[in-house]
Amino acid sequence: MYNPNQSSDFSRNLDRFQGKFENPYGPELGDMPQNEMTQADMENVNKTGTTIVGMVTQDGVVMASDQRASLGGRVVSNKNVQKVEEIQPNAAITISGSVGGAQSFIRSLRAEANLYEARRGEYMNIPALSTIASNLLRGGPFFVVVPILAGVDDDGGHVFSLDPSGSSMEDKYTAQGSGMPYALGTLENEFEDGMTTDEAVTVGAKAINAATERDTASGNGIHITKITRENVEISAYEDVDELL
């Protein structure tokens, strides 16, 4: 039986290139950006070390983060780091991990959110924003970034834990960073469903304070982030005791 594919120009040209050149009819595949950092290089990377927490409240979401950055977890390189950034007017992300990777990741995620808003005329809902964030982490060159994404949409408050493998897990409260074990212990004891924003601020401050007592990579004050459907408010405090 006659097969037009076997006598077409496409077929004849494809046979000419077999084994000699790359297939000119195939898709052009680019390379994903890669970093070439070794374990030795990691010793001199600015890390946020970090304790970060997020909690859903009856009014929205509250996040808390310490302000210390360190070199290799041994030397304090900065005492006034803001580890939380607004992504869109109803969502913010707080970061643990490498500072450079976090800054690049935040710029990329904010660009995606801005493009969505420009095209659709509305903010991306928080689960969708979390999916975009996890896809960026899994496929992008963002070196050792472990964030918490939080926001408020038509379905209420959301808190998502993300990691470099691309996982995205929602919970009513969570913690990340080197001080996570100490912060989680406080959250387990203090968190309650339906807390007000003010109550969650106190619990967040207690969680950060517990971590800074034992984790040398966390400390030097606290940022409190309050998120509602219309607004992200970030406030800095030099002393956690101001909130206790």
N, CA, C and O of each residue as an XYZ file, in Angstrom:
976
protein
N       0.849     -1.196      0.000
C       0.000      0.000      0.000
C       0.883      1.244      0.000
O       1.937      1.274      0.637
N       0.446      2.250     -0.710
C       1.219      3.483     -0.823
C       1.213      4.250      0.498
O       0.158      4.501      1.080
N       2.392      4.613      0.954
C       2.522      5.413      2.163
C       3.133      6.755      1.787
O       4.318      6.805      1.457
N       2.364      7.854      1.826
C       2.888      9.143      1.389
C       4.048      9.634      2.244
O       4.890     10.396      1.770
N       4.097      9.199      3.507
C       5.196      9.648      4.365
C       6.537      9.100      3.905
O       7.581      9.705      4.151
N       6.505      7.939      3.228
C       7.762      7.326      2.805
C       8.329      7.948      1.536
O       9.494      7.729      1.206
N       7.523      8.716      0.829
C       8.019      9.316     -0.400
C       7.949     10.842     -0.369
O       8.207     11.500     -1.377
N       7.601     11.402      0.787
C       7.473     12.851      0.889
C       8.849     13.495      1.007
O       9.839     12.847      1.349
N       8.878     14.787      0.714
C      10.123     15.536      0.889
C      10.582     15.495      2.336
O      11.776     15.421      2.625
N       9.602     15.545      3.245
C       9.939     15.475      4.668
C      10.698     14.187      4.970
O      11.739     14.211      5.628
N      10.171     13.062      4.487
C      10.787     11.773      4.768
C      12.187     11.672      4.166
O      13.121     11.201      4.816
N      12.324     12.123      2.905
C      13.636     12.027      2.250
C      14.670     12.901      2.959
O      15.815     12.483      3.135
N      14.277     14.112      3.366
C      15.220     14.993      4.060
C      15.574     14.452      5.440
O      16.714     14.564      5.892
N      14.583     13.866      6.098
C      14.841     13.282      7.410
C      15.864     12.163      7.314
O      16.741     12.051      8.171
N      15.763     11.312      6.256
C      16.732     10.243      6.057
C      18.134     10.793      5.812
O      19.120     10.196      6.246
N      18.225     11.910      5.130
C      19.540     12.494      4.847
C      20.263     12.913      6.123
O      21.487     12.821      6.214
N      19.490     13.376      7.108
C      20.113     13.889      8.321
C      20.316     12.827      9.392
O      21.014     13.077     10.374
N      19.730     11.659      9.229
C      19.842     10.628     10.248
C      21.299     10.248     10.480
O      22.023      9.897      9.548
N      21.719     10.327     11.757
C      23.060      9.899     12.122
C      24.150     10.888     11.775
O      25.314     10.643     12.091
N      23.813     12.001     11.132
C      24.840     12.960     10.730
C      24.673     14.308     11.446
O      25.635     14.905     11.930
N      23.440     14.751     11.493
C      23.164     16.046     12.086
C      21.993     15.919     13.047
O      21.298     14.902     13.066
N      21.780     16.958     13.844
C      20.589     16.996     14.665
C      19.372     17.122     13.761
O      19.426     17.761     12.711
N      18.298     16.518     14.174
C      17.068     16.547     13.386
C      16.568     17.993     13.253
O      16.203     18.600     14.260
N      16.541     18.554     12.048
C      16.121     19.953     11.899
C      14.635     20.154     12.098
O      14.169     21.286     12.222
N      13.877     19.051     12.129
C      12.441     19.149     12.273
C      11.998     18.953     13.728
O      10.818     19.096     14.049
N      12.923     18.636     14.573
C      12.579     18.412     15.967
C      12.534     19.717     16.745
O      12.992     20.750     16.256
N      11.986     19.676     17.951
C      11.922     20.885     18.779
C      13.309     21.301     19.245
O      14.181     20.459     19.460
N      13.506     22.603     19.399
C      14.774     23.111     19.915
C      14.674     23.160     21.436
O      13.852     23.891     21.988
N      15.498     22.394     22.094
C      15.455     22.300     23.545
C      16.626     23.068     24.138
O      17.785     22.787     23.833
N      16.311     24.040     24.987
C      17.371     24.792     25.644
C      17.792     24.112     26.929
O      17.177     23.137     27.362
N      18.843     24.631     27.534
C      19.339     24.100     28.795
C      18.762     24.902     29.953
O      18.652     26.126     29.881
N      18.396     24.197     31.024
C      17.968     24.891     32.227
C      19.167     25.557     32.871
O      20.260     24.991     32.847
N      19.000     26.756     33.457
C      20.118     27.388     34.157
C      20.612     26.499     35.284
O      19.816     25.897     36.004
N      21.901     26.420     35.432
C      22.491     25.599     36.470
C      23.523     26.416     37.240
O      24.209     27.263     36.669
N      23.625     26.154     38.533
C      24.726     26.763     39.273
C      25.827     25.727     39.434
O      25.576     24.524     39.372
N      27.037     26.200     39.639
C      28.186     25.304     39.749
C      28.796     25.359     41.146
O      29.992     25.127     41.322
N      27.971     25.665     42.126
C      28.492     25.790     43.481
C      28.792     24.419     44.073
O      28.033     23.468     43.887
N      29.904     24.333     44.784
C      30.290     23.113     45.467
C      29.975     23.264     46.957
O      29.573     24.335     47.413
N      30.163     22.187     47.697
C      29.940     22.252     49.136
C      30.898     23.227     49.784
O      30.544     23.887     50.761
N      32.120     23.329     49.250
C      33.085     24.286     49.790
C      32.610     25.721     49.583
O      32.794     26.574     50.451
N      31.998     25.982     48.428
C      31.471     27.324     48.166
C      30.386     27.694     49.168
O      30.231     28.865     49.517
N      29.640     26.704     49.627
C      28.545     26.955     50.546
C      28.999     27.576     51.852
O      28.219     28.240     52.536
N      30.270     27.359     52.203
C      30.778     27.894     53.459
C      30.789     29.411     53.469
O      30.785     30.025     54.536
N      30.803     30.032     52.271
C      30.858     31.488     52.185
C      29.590     32.103     51.607
O      29.595     33.256     51.176
N      28.503     31.333     51.599
C      27.234     31.840     51.081
C      26.480     32.543     52.208
O      26.362     32.014     53.313
N      25.971     33.742     51.914
C      25.106     34.424     52.870
C      23.804     33.645     53.003
O      23.065     33.472     52.033
N      23.536     33.180     54.212
C      22.300     32.456     54.475
C      21.469     33.227     55.489
O      22.000     33.923     56.353
N      20.152     33.086     55.363
C      19.313     33.713     56.362
C      19.214     32.861     57.627
O      18.600     33.277     58.609
N      19.825     31.655     57.605
C      19.746     30.796     58.786
C      18.294     30.585     59.136
O      17.659     29.660     58.630
N      17.769     31.416     59.979
C      16.354     31.764     59.958
C      15.402     30.968     60.812
O      15.526     29.753     60.972
N      14.437     31.701     61.361
C      13.186     31.115     61.830
C      12.053     31.934     61.224
O      11.991     33.150     61.408
N      11.164     31.269     60.504
C       9.998     31.924     59.928
C       8.767     31.097     60.248
O       8.823     29.867     60.244
N       7.646     31.770     60.528
C       6.404     31.076     60.846
C       5.246     31.759     60.119
O       5.325     32.936     59.767
N       4.169     31.001     59.901
C       2.955     31.536     59.315
C       1.747     30.892     59.950
O       1.760     29.699     60.253
N       0.683     31.688     60.158
C      -0.527     31.190     60.815
C      -1.763     31.790     60.162
O      -1.789     32.979     59.844
N      -2.789     30.966     59.962
C      -4.082     31.445     59.504
C      -4.878     31.927     60.705
O      -4.929     31.247     61.730
N      -5.503     33.103     60.587
C      -6.323     33.659     61.654
C      -7.745     33.883     61.142
O      -8.032     33.662     59.966
N      -8.619     34.320     62.028
C      -9.992     34.589     61.614
C     -10.074     35.829     60.728
O     -11.056     36.024     60.011
N      -9.032     36.669     60.781
C      -9.026     37.909     60.007
C      -8.154     37.831     58.755
O      -8.229     38.715     57.902
N      -7.340     36.803     58.630
C      -6.425     36.702     57.495
C      -5.264     35.778     57.790
O      -5.455     34.602     58.100
N      -4.048     36.319     57.691
C      -2.839     35.538     57.937
C      -1.826     36.419     58.667
O      -1.732     37.619     58.409
N      -1.074     35.811     59.575
C       0.038     36.484     60.241
C       1.303     35.670     60.016
O       1.297     34.448     60.171
N       2.402     36.355     59.647
C       3.708     35.706     59.537
C       4.708     36.450     60.431
O       4.579     37.652     60.666
N       5.694     35.715     60.915
C       6.758     36.305     61.731
C       8.096     35.754     61.259
O       8.197     34.584     60.889
N       9.117     36.594     61.272
C      10.461     36.172     60.837
C      11.508     36.949     61.602
O      11.315     38.121     61.927
N      12.628     36.285     61.890
C      13.725     36.987     62.556
C      14.504     37.811     61.535
O      14.139     37.830     60.359
N      15.567     38.492     61.957
C      16.254     39.457     61.096
C      17.749     39.167     60.913
O      18.482     40.043     60.454
N      18.205     37.997     61.250
C      19.642     37.711     61.208
C      20.037     36.962     59.941
O      19.350     36.029     59.524
N      21.161     37.380     59.322
C      21.790     36.629     58.230
C      23.191     36.242     58.668
O      23.847     36.981     59.402
N      23.650     35.074     58.213
C      24.956     34.579     58.647
C      25.743     34.024     57.479
O      25.182     33.696     56.433
N      27.058     33.921     57.670
C      27.943     33.285     56.707
C      28.212     31.866     57.166
O      28.867     31.646     58.184
N      27.701     30.902     56.406
C      27.915     29.497     56.754
C      27.346     29.112     58.096
O      27.712     28.073     58.645
N      26.447     29.936     58.645
C      25.847     29.628     59.934
C      26.733     29.917     61.114
O      26.369     29.608     62.249
N      27.920     30.519     60.870
C      28.876     30.732     61.956
C      29.053     32.194     62.319
O      29.178     32.526     63.498
N      29.067     33.082     61.316
C      29.322     34.499     61.534
C      28.084     35.294     61.150
O      27.517     35.078     60.079
N      27.657     36.213     62.013
C      26.523     37.078     61.702
C      26.974     38.121     60.694
O      27.816     38.964     61.002
N      26.411     38.067     59.478
C      26.822     38.996     58.427
C      25.913     40.214     58.322
O      26.312     41.239     57.768
N      24.679     40.109     58.856
C      23.767     41.242     58.826
C      22.730     41.054     59.928
O      22.224     39.952     60.136
N      22.423     42.140     60.628
C      21.502     42.071     61.757
C      20.146     42.698     61.459
O      19.302     42.805     62.349
N      19.934     43.109     60.226
C      18.690     43.813     59.896
C      18.161     43.370     58.537
O      17.951     44.193     57.646
N      17.947     42.068     58.382
C      17.482     41.511     57.112
C      15.962     41.377     57.130
O      15.393     40.778     58.043
N      15.316     41.936     56.120
C      13.872     41.727     55.966
C      13.674     40.480     55.125
O      13.952     40.474     53.926
N      13.194     39.430     55.759
C      13.053     38.138     55.092
C      11.656     37.909     54.530
O      11.326     36.796     54.122
N      10.855     38.928     54.505
C       9.492     38.819     53.992
C       9.264     39.921     52.972
O       9.686     41.060     53.167
N       8.582     39.566     51.866
C       8.298     40.522     50.798
C       6.881     40.312     50.281
O       6.397     39.184     50.189
N       6.226     41.423     49.946
C       4.915     41.343     49.313
C       5.068     40.834     47.882
O       5.949     41.290     47.153
N       4.222     39.898     47.478
C       4.198     39.395     46.103
C       3.079     40.059     45.318
O       3.275     40.467     44.173
N       1.919     40.168     45.924
C       0.797     40.919     45.383
C       0.038     41.464     46.591
O       0.298     41.026     47.712
N      -0.884     42.398     46.406
C      -1.479     43.074     47.561
C      -2.216     42.191     48.554
O      -2.609     42.674     49.615
N      -2.416     40.922     48.252
C      -3.057     40.017     49.213
C      -2.193     38.804     49.535
O      -2.694     37.809     50.058
N      -0.905     38.879     49.229
C      -0.018     37.727     49.455
C       1.411     38.183     49.691
O       1.856     39.196     49.153
N       2.121     37.411     50.511
C       3.534     37.693     50.791
C       4.276     36.380     50.953
O       3.669     35.327     51.149
N       5.595     36.457     50.868
C       6.421     35.259     51.027
C       7.565     35.584     51.969
O       8.165     36.655     51.881
N       7.865     34.665     52.866
C       8.988     34.831     53.773
C       9.968     33.683     53.530
O       9.559     32.551     53.273
N      11.257     33.984     53.614
C      12.283     33.112     53.053
C      13.281     32.648     54.110
O      13.707     33.426     54.963
N      13.645     31.371     54.040
C      14.859     30.865     54.681
C      15.735     30.262     53.596
O      15.241     29.824     52.558
N      17.035     30.241     53.842
C      17.962     29.724     52.838
C      18.934     30.782     52.371
O      19.213     31.738     53.095
N      19.456     30.620     51.159
C      20.462     31.547     50.650
C      19.822     32.882     50.268
O      18.731     32.917     49.699
N      20.506     33.970     50.585
C      19.960     35.304     50.342
C      19.852     35.579     48.846
O      18.822     36.066     48.381
N      20.910     35.269     48.084
C      20.895     35.531     46.646
C      19.810     34.756     45.932
O      19.099     35.309     45.094
N      19.676     33.477     46.255
C      18.634     32.662     45.647
C      17.251     33.180     45.993
O      16.356     33.179     45.148
N      17.065     33.629     47.245
C      15.770     34.152     47.668
C      15.416     35.429     46.925
O      14.275     35.600     46.495
N      16.375     36.323     46.768
C      16.117     37.583     46.069
C      15.725     37.333     44.623
O      14.797     37.964     44.116
N      16.415     36.426     43.956
C      16.095     36.091     42.574
C      14.722     35.429     42.472
O      13.943     35.732     41.568
N      14.438     34.531     43.397
C      13.153     33.833     43.399
C      11.994     34.804     43.602
O      10.973     34.697     42.923
N      12.141     35.740     44.520
C      11.083     36.713     44.780
C      10.823     37.571     43.553
O       9.667     37.844     43.230
N      11.881     38.004     42.858
C      11.693     38.799     41.642
C      10.929     38.006     40.584
O      10.043     38.545     39.921
N      11.267     36.738     40.427
C      10.606     35.913     39.409
C       9.141     35.671     39.760
O       8.274     35.764     38.890
N       8.858     35.363     41.021
C       7.480     35.094     41.429
C       6.637     36.364     41.326
O       5.485     36.312     40.895
N       7.198     37.486     41.712
C       6.459     38.745     41.612
C       6.157     39.086     40.153
O       5.081     39.600     39.847
N       7.090     38.807     39.261
C       6.861     39.055     37.832
C       5.718     38.202     37.308
O       4.890     38.680     36.533
N       5.666     36.919     37.732
C       4.572     36.046     37.302
C       3.226     36.566     37.819
O       2.232     36.554     37.093
N       3.198     37.019     39.068
C       1.958     37.548     39.633
C       1.524     38.816     38.914
O       0.333     39.008     38.667
N       2.475     39.687     38.572
C       2.155     40.923     37.858
C       1.627     40.642     36.453
O       0.696     41.302     35.992
N       2.228     39.657     35.774
C       1.754     39.287     34.440
C       0.323     38.759     34.498
O      -0.505     39.107     33.656
N       0.035     37.931     35.479
C      -1.320     37.375     35.627
C      -2.324     38.501     35.847
O      -3.390     38.522     35.233
N      -1.974     39.437     36.730
C      -2.887     40.536     37.016
C      -3.106     41.406     35.774
O      -4.225     41.847     35.514
N      -2.037     41.650     35.010
C      -2.153     42.478     33.808
C      -3.038     41.802     32.756
O      -3.801     42.474     32.062
N      -2.937     40.481     32.639
C      -3.703     39.754     31.625
C      -5.142     39.514     32.043
O      -6.047     39.592     31.212
N      -5.370     39.220     33.328
C      -6.708     38.819     33.784
C      -7.478     39.938     34.477
O      -8.700     39.870     34.609
N      -6.758     40.967     34.918
C      -7.425     42.035     35.640
C      -7.812     41.677     37.056
O      -8.694     42.312     37.633
N      -7.164     40.660     37.637
C      -7.434     40.242     39.008
C      -6.194     39.578     39.583
O      -5.295     39.179     38.843
N      -6.150     39.461     40.910
C      -5.023     38.798     41.550
C      -5.132     37.283     41.397
O      -6.230     36.729     41.358
N      -3.989     36.628     41.312
C      -3.972     35.169     41.306
C      -4.433     34.652     42.672
O      -4.047     35.203     43.703
N      -5.258     33.595     42.684
C      -5.633     33.040     43.985
C      -4.419     32.375     44.624
O      -3.462     32.025     43.934
N      -4.461     32.203     45.928
C      -3.257     31.798     46.663
C      -2.807     30.366     46.330
O      -1.604     30.148     46.183
N      -3.709     29.380     46.203
C      -3.234     28.053     45.786
C      -2.553     28.063     44.420
O      -1.558     27.366     44.222
N      -3.082     28.852     43.470
C      -2.441     28.956     42.157
C      -1.080     29.618     42.267
O      -0.131     29.199     41.604
N      -0.973     30.653     43.099
C       0.311     31.315     43.312
C       1.316     30.349     43.934
O       2.502     30.378     43.605
N       0.832     29.492     44.836
C       1.706     28.479     45.435
C       2.194     27.480     44.390
O       3.349     27.055     44.430
N       1.329     27.104     43.460
C       1.730     26.184     42.390
C       2.813     26.806     41.514
O       3.792     26.143     41.171
N       2.642     28.070     41.152
C       3.665     28.766     40.366
C       4.979     28.804     41.136
O       6.043     28.551     40.572
N       4.899     29.122     42.434
C       6.109     29.204     43.256
C       6.831     27.861     43.332
O       8.055     27.807     43.212
N       6.083     26.783     43.530
C       6.711     25.462     43.623
C       7.307     25.038     42.289
O       8.354     24.390     42.261
N       6.652     25.396     41.173
C       7.219     25.084     39.856
C       8.522     25.833     39.626
O       9.470     25.271     39.076
N       8.582     27.085     40.037
C       9.811     27.867     39.904
C      10.938     27.245     40.728
O      12.073     27.147     40.262
N      10.623     26.830     41.941
C      11.647     26.246     42.806
C      12.175     24.939     42.235
O      13.377     24.676     42.287
N      11.278     24.113     41.686
C      11.693     22.813     41.162
C      12.505     22.951     39.876
O      13.459     22.203     39.667
N      12.138     23.897     39.016
C      12.783     23.985     37.706
C      13.787     25.097     37.555
O      14.489     25.146     36.545
N      13.888     25.997     38.523
C      14.742     27.170     38.360
C      16.069     27.067     39.075
O      16.324     26.095     39.786
N      16.927     28.076     38.889
C      18.261     28.066     39.473
C      18.330     28.756     40.824
O      19.344     29.370     41.154
N      17.254     28.661     41.616
C      17.205     29.378     42.887
C      17.847     28.501     43.961
O      17.257     27.513     44.397
N      19.019     28.857     44.369
C      19.861     27.970     45.160
C      19.424     27.937     46.629
O      19.480     28.960     47.311
N      18.995     26.783     47.118
C      18.663     26.524     48.519
C      17.704     27.592     49.065
O      18.072     28.381     49.936
N      16.489     27.604     48.548
C      15.460     28.536     49.007
C      14.307     27.727     49.604
O      13.746     26.855     48.941
N      13.959     28.019     50.855
C      12.903     27.277     51.548
C      11.907     28.291     52.125
O      12.105     28.784     53.235
N      10.847     28.604     51.385
C       9.942     29.687     51.789
C       8.648     29.230     52.447
O       8.304     28.048     52.449
N       7.946     30.209     53.003
C       6.544     30.078     53.380
C       5.783     31.126     52.574
O       6.122     32.309     52.604
N       4.756     30.688     51.857
C       3.901     31.586     51.093
C       2.557     31.678     51.797
O       1.980     30.662     52.185
N       2.060     32.898     51.962
C       0.786     33.087     52.651
C      -0.007     34.196     51.987
O       0.560     35.116     51.399
N      -1.329     34.099     52.088
C      -2.173     35.134     51.517
C      -3.637     34.877     51.810
O      -4.008     33.873     52.416
N      -4.456     35.815     51.361
C      -5.899     35.752     51.607
C      -6.622     35.975     50.285
O      -6.357     36.953     49.586
N      -7.537     35.066     49.940
C      -8.353     35.232     48.735
C      -9.820     35.007     49.089
O     -10.192     35.075     50.261
N     -10.645     34.744     48.097
C     -12.084     34.584     48.348
C     -12.399     33.402     49.255
O     -13.470     33.359     49.862
N     -11.487     32.450     49.356
C     -11.694     31.276     50.206
C     -11.112     31.445     51.606
O     -11.166     30.519     52.415
N     -10.555     32.622     51.896
C      -9.989     32.870     53.220
C      -8.470     32.840     53.218
O      -7.836     32.988     52.173
N      -7.888     32.647     54.406
C      -6.443     32.656     54.559
C      -5.810     31.333     54.173
O      -6.406     30.270     54.344
N      -4.581     31.413     53.645
C      -3.826     30.222     53.244
C      -2.372     30.373     53.693
O      -1.803     31.464     53.636
N      -1.787     29.276     54.136
C      -0.356     29.215     54.450
C       0.214     27.970     53.793
O      -0.275     26.864     54.023
N       1.261     28.145     52.962
C       1.888     27.035     52.255
C       3.369     26.945     52.606
O       4.084     27.947     52.577
N       3.825     25.742     52.935
C       5.255     25.459     53.073
C       5.777     24.960     51.726
O       5.191     24.059     51.126
N       6.878     25.544     51.254
C       7.498     25.150     49.989
C       8.924     24.696     50.254
O       9.504     25.023     51.289
N       9.497     23.932     49.307
C      10.907     23.568     49.434
C      11.542     23.442     48.056
O      10.829     23.469     47.053
N      12.876     23.302     47.977
C      13.565     23.295     46.678
C      13.173     22.145     45.755
O      13.416     22.221     44.551
N      12.568     21.076     46.292
C      12.145     19.967     45.437
C      10.852     20.272     44.701
O      10.451     19.520     43.813
N      10.189     21.381     45.065
C       8.956     21.760     44.406
C       7.700     21.352     45.135
O       6.604     21.470     44.587
N       7.831     20.872     46.368
C       6.626     20.498     47.111
C       5.886     21.742     47.590
O       6.485     22.796     47.803
N       4.581     21.598     47.755
C       3.730     22.686     48.233
C       2.695     22.088     49.165
O       1.825     21.337     48.725
N       2.778     22.415     50.460
C       1.888     21.807     51.454
C       1.193     22.894     52.259
O       1.833     23.765     52.848
N      -0.139     22.820     52.269
C      -0.925     23.825     52.986
C      -1.237     23.339     54.390
O      -1.497     22.157     54.616
N      -1.205     24.281     55.333
C      -1.568     23.968     56.708
C      -2.099     25.232     57.367
O      -2.015     26.317     56.793
N      -2.645     25.096     58.568
C      -3.139     26.271     59.284
C      -2.011     27.028     59.959
O      -2.128     28.225     60.220
N      -0.924     26.335     60.242
C       0.276     27.003     60.757
C       1.489     26.189     60.358
O       1.399     24.975     60.170
N       2.622     26.857     60.228
C       3.834     26.160     59.820
C       5.053     26.981     60.209
O       4.940     28.151     60.574
N       6.222     26.352     60.127
C       7.495     27.025     60.389
C       8.555     26.434     59.477
O       8.453     25.280     59.063
N       9.575     27.228     59.164
C      10.689     26.792     58.338
C      11.981     27.383     58.896
O      11.962     28.268     59.751
N      13.106     26.871     58.389
C      14.400     27.415     58.755
C      15.097     26.612     59.826
O      14.584     25.603     60.311
N      16.289     27.086     60.190
C      17.104     26.359     61.166
C      16.477     26.349     62.553
O      16.755     25.449     63.345
N      15.630     27.341     62.863
C      14.960     27.378     64.159
C      13.596     26.715     64.157
O      12.842     26.842     65.121
N      13.272     26.005     63.080
C      11.948     25.405     62.944
C      11.551     24.497     64.105
O      10.423     24.616     64.582
N      12.417     23.586     64.594
C      11.973     22.676     65.666
C      11.494     23.417     66.912
O      10.514     23.017     67.542
N      12.189     24.496     67.263
C      11.826     25.251     68.462
C      10.543     26.048     68.226
O       9.684     26.121     69.105
N      10.415     26.642     67.045
C       9.214     27.410     66.724
C       7.987     26.509     66.650
O       6.918     26.875     67.136
N       8.137     25.330     66.042
C       6.995     24.415     65.921
C       6.493     23.959     67.289
O       5.291     23.787     67.487
N       7.403     23.767     68.217
C       6.981     23.376     69.565
C       6.083     24.424     70.186
O       5.086     24.098     70.829
N       6.439     25.686     69.991
C       5.597     26.769     70.508
C       4.258     26.821     69.788
O       3.214     26.980     70.420
N       4.286     26.688     68.464
C       3.037     26.729     67.701
C       2.103     25.585     68.093
O       0.890     25.773     68.184
N       2.669     24.404     68.325
C       1.839     23.261     68.724
C       1.087     23.556     70.023
O      -0.064     23.153     70.192
N       1.751     24.260     70.933
C       1.144     24.537     72.230
C       0.223     25.748     72.214
O      -0.768     25.788     72.944
N       0.547     26.740     71.379
C      -0.125     28.038     71.474
C      -1.178     28.285     70.393
O      -2.125     29.038     70.622
N      -1.028     27.659     69.209
C      -1.948     27.964     68.120
C      -3.346     27.409     68.393
O      -3.501     26.298     68.900
N      -4.368     28.213     68.042
C      -5.763     27.790     68.145
C      -6.513     28.262     66.910
O      -6.245     29.340     66.379
N      -7.451     27.446     66.462
C      -8.308     27.858     65.350
C      -9.088     29.108     65.730
O      -9.557     29.245     66.860
N      -9.221     30.025     64.763
C     -10.033     31.211     65.002
C      -9.351     32.292     65.805
O     -10.023     33.190     66.312
N      -8.035     32.238     65.939
C      -7.334     33.300     66.646
C      -7.504     34.631     65.921
O      -7.615     34.678     64.696
N      -7.521     35.713     66.700
C      -7.516     37.040     66.101
C      -6.103     37.368     65.624
O      -5.144     36.665     65.942
N      -5.998     38.440     64.863
C      -4.687     38.869     64.386
C      -3.762     39.196     65.551
O      -2.598     38.797     65.542
N      -4.260     39.913     66.550
C      -3.425     40.293     67.694
C      -2.954     39.062     68.467
O      -1.806     39.006     68.909
N      -3.829     38.087     68.630
C      -3.434     36.861     69.323
C      -2.360     36.116     68.534
O      -1.420     35.582     69.123
N      -2.491     36.074     67.203
C      -1.506     35.386     66.367
C      -0.161     36.108     66.392
O       0.886     35.465     66.333
N      -0.180     37.443     66.478
C       1.073     38.198     66.573
C       1.839     37.794     67.830
O       3.056     37.609     67.786
N       1.133     37.658     68.943
C       1.778     37.244     70.196
C       2.347     35.834     70.082
O       3.467     35.578     70.524
N       1.576     34.913     69.485
C       2.059     33.537     69.311
C       3.271     33.514     68.382
O       4.236     32.800     68.653
N       3.237     34.283     67.292
C       4.378     34.345     66.384
C       5.615     34.867     67.069
O       6.713     34.355     66.853
N       5.449     35.888     67.897
C       6.585     36.440     68.638
C       7.153     35.411     69.613
O       8.369     35.307     69.769
N       6.277     34.656     70.266
C       6.748     33.610     71.181
C       7.529     32.536     70.425
O       8.543     32.045     70.919
N       7.061     32.168     69.226
C       7.747     31.146     68.427
C       9.133     31.625     68.006
O      10.104     30.873     68.097
N       9.229     32.859     67.549
C      10.530     33.404     67.151
C      11.450     33.508     68.358
O      12.637     33.198     68.266
N      10.904     33.946     69.493
C      11.699     34.086     70.707
C      12.236     32.736     71.169
O      13.392     32.639     71.582
N      11.405     31.688     71.103
C      11.860     30.355     71.499
C      13.010     29.883     70.617
O      13.957     29.265     71.104
N      12.927     30.176     69.313
C      13.977     29.759     68.397
C      15.274     30.518     68.644
O      16.353     29.926     68.617
N      15.177     31.810     68.881
C      16.400     32.601     69.066
C      17.125     32.248     70.362
O      18.316     32.524     70.505
N      16.412     31.642     71.299
C      17.056     31.217     72.547
C      18.029     30.064     72.313
O      19.003     29.924     73.052
N      17.778     29.228     71.283
C      18.581     28.031     71.077
C      19.267     27.952     69.719
O      20.270     27.253     69.576
N      18.742     28.657     68.721
C      19.302     28.592     67.374
C      20.212     29.784     67.136
O      19.748     30.924     67.122
N      21.510     29.534     66.947
C      22.469     30.629     66.795
C      22.316     31.378     65.477
O      22.826     32.490     65.342
N      21.620     30.789     64.497
C      21.446     31.448     63.199
C      20.202     32.330     63.152
O      19.910     32.927     62.115
N      19.459     32.421     64.267
C      18.248     33.249     64.325
C      18.403     34.302     65.408
O      19.012     34.062     66.451
N      17.831     35.492     65.135
C      17.870     36.533     66.152
C      17.815     37.934     65.571
O      17.436     38.134     64.417
N      18.210     38.922     66.416
C      18.312     40.331     66.022
C      16.983     40.953     65.625
O      16.901     41.662     64.622
N      15.941     40.691     66.410
C      14.667     41.346     66.158
C      13.713     40.500     65.353
O      13.969     39.325     65.090
N      12.595     41.116     64.959
C      11.514     40.368     64.327
C      10.747     41.257     63.356
O      10.572     42.453     63.592
N      10.295     40.653     62.260
C       9.323     41.286     61.370
C       7.984     40.569     61.532
O       7.912     39.341     61.492
N       6.931     41.356     61.715
C       5.573     40.825     61.767
C       4.849     41.261     60.497
O       4.847     42.440     60.144
N       4.237     40.295     59.817
C       3.498     40.578     58.586
C       2.037     40.199     58.786
O       1.718     39.061     59.130
N       1.145     41.178     58.563
C      -0.295     40.959     58.658
C      -0.884     41.066     57.252
O      -0.697     42.072     56.568
N      -1.595     40.023     56.829
C      -2.133     39.970     55.468
C      -3.659     39.881     55.530
O      -4.221     39.061     56.256
N      -4.310     40.738     54.757
C      -5.758     40.668     54.580
C      -6.059     40.540     53.092
O      -5.148     40.426     52.272
N      -7.335     40.560     52.755
C      -7.739     40.452     51.344
C      -7.257     41.641     50.537
O      -7.081     41.528     49.323
N      -7.038     42.783     51.183
C      -6.679     43.998     50.451
C      -5.287     44.525     50.742
O      -4.838     45.446     50.060
N      -4.576     43.973     51.739
C      -3.368     44.666     52.187
C      -2.345     43.717     52.816
O      -2.696     42.737     53.473
N      -1.064     44.041     52.591
C       0.053     43.376     53.269
C       0.774     44.431     54.097
O       1.302     45.400     53.550
N       0.798     44.247     55.404
C       1.440     45.204     56.316
C       2.629     44.540     56.996
O       2.466     43.540     57.696
N       3.826     45.091     56.793
C       5.059     44.535     57.359
C       5.620     45.528     58.368
O       5.853     46.690     58.036
N       5.839     45.071     59.605
C       6.361     45.931     60.670
C       7.588     45.282     61.291
O       7.629     44.067     61.485
N       8.594     46.108     61.603
C       9.840     45.620     62.192
C       9.933     46.026     63.660
O       9.525     47.121     64.048
N      10.476     45.125     64.456
C      10.698     45.396     65.885
C      12.110     44.955     66.254
O      12.520     43.839     65.935
N      12.834     45.815     66.913
C      14.216     45.484     67.275
C      14.273     44.436     68.366
O      15.239     43.678     68.446
N      13.251     44.380     69.209
C      13.236     43.456     70.333
C      11.934     42.676     70.330
O      10.851     43.262     70.333
N      12.041     41.348     70.323
C      10.849     40.504     70.338
C      10.001     40.751     71.572
O       8.781     40.595     71.534
N      10.647     41.136     72.668
C       9.921     41.358     73.919
C       8.862     42.449     73.805
O       7.940     42.502     74.619
N       8.986     43.328     72.795
C       7.981     44.363     72.601
C       6.604     43.772     72.293
O       5.581     44.427     72.493
N       6.590     42.556     71.814
C       5.325     41.928     71.395
C       4.825     40.877     72.381
O       3.762     40.290     72.176
N       5.578     40.639     73.441
C       5.223     39.579     74.389
C       4.476     40.149     75.600
O       4.098     39.400     76.501
